Amino acid sequence: MPAAAVPPLAARAMSVGASPVREILALTARPEVISFAGGLPAPELFDVEGMAEAFGAVLRDRATTALQYSTTEGSPALRAATAARLAKRGLATDADDLLITTGSQQGLTLLASALLEPGDVVLVENPCYLAALQVFGFAGARVVAVPCDEDGPDPSAFDELVARERPKLFYSVPTFQNPTGRTMTAERRRAVADVAVRRGLWIVEDDPYGELRYEGEHVPWISSYEDAADRTVLLGSYSKIMAPGLRIGWLRAPLALLRACGIAKQAADLHTPTVNQLAAARYLADRDLDAHVATIRAAYGERRDAMLAGLPDALPAGSTWNRPEGGMFLWVRLPGGHDATALLPRVVEHDVAYVPGAPFFAGAPDAASLRLCFVTSAPDEIREGLARLGRAFNE
């Protein structure tokens, strides 16, 4: 008698595809490929000595604690240090306002679990951080794109969409956005907060890149507006300024939502690894992270400038691109008739890679767009990669 078929996967597991960025990274794993595709911090800038000392000190002085289960909310020392860093940057925060997460990506997943029912509407920037689209899709939400320009969401279009769609939340990366690198102006942030207060919705403000500023002035968080404090969530991470392998992120939210996310985290992983949390806290206590961030900013700013200098010769005539004030990415639009996805296999044959822009759109994709990451490679490697890109486009 033949075996019966096993039950199928959940519909959401079959409806949400894998990340095209991750698939491209797998295709370009050959060491000879210069990849502008991934959002990978430069490994040569990791403070390996400082991290080794932090882990060594934790395992020497607090081994039984570090290797044991811990509380879901996270290490009190790490939450306190993180709250102090936020306060220093202009956002009054207590340790009890924070939940430590396994990367800020988990924070998104916890929020989706705590806030979204299947069929709920989520508004996103257009284009949008790709992994956020995955999270919302997996939660069964209906994702609606907000028209944007170089300053961020169009205020009138945003207001009209909120009135018509009645979304549960608006998700944004306001500072040095992934994928475009743009920064939402203070005026647009104020407009978004006003709509949220007037019409009633959550604002999820994702800020993994905010400390990577190379020029210009800091723009206040939406979370800093007092009238919107009861409906704003701020996500952050140590991945871009300390080490992504630690998988240390945090979530700042009003108390009731924070508790709901804590319960969701208990169901997901109980807690973020104790030893990693204590090492991060020890690093913050013993080392000058601000000085390390200054070193990163100097190097990344030079790499951004190297990429901007080489783009005119590398891209087809008529291409356009932006000049981000910080972060890791810049956004390119090829001239009419070019399809960045269709061109990628030819580009990879020249041992260079980018990420096509189309997967980042919740609405109609822009086939001519692409994202370039400028932080992973040193300036000389960036120049060589752009020379290869130019040869591929000229072929």
Buried (B, 14 or more C-beta within 10 A) or exposed (E): EEEEEEEEEEEEEEEBEEBBBEEBBEBBEEEEBBBBBBBBBBEEBBBEEBBEBBBEBBBEEBEEEBEEEBEBBBBBBBBBBBBBBBEEBEBEBEBEBBBBBBBBBBBBBBBBBBBBEEEBBBBBBBBBBBBBBBBBBBBBBBBBBBBBEEBBBBBEBBBBBBEEBEBBBBBBBBBBBBBBBBBBBBEBBBBBBBBBBEEEBBBBBBBBBBBBBBEEEEBBBBBBBEEBEEBBBBBBBBBBBBBBEBBBBBBBBBEEBBBBBBEBBEEBEEBBBBBBBBBBBBBBEEBEBEEBBEEBBEBBBBBBBBBBEBBEEBBEEEBEBBEBBBBBBBBBBBEEEBEBBEBBEEBBEBBBBBBBBBBBBBBEBBBBBBBBBBBBBBBEEBBBBBBBBBEBBEE
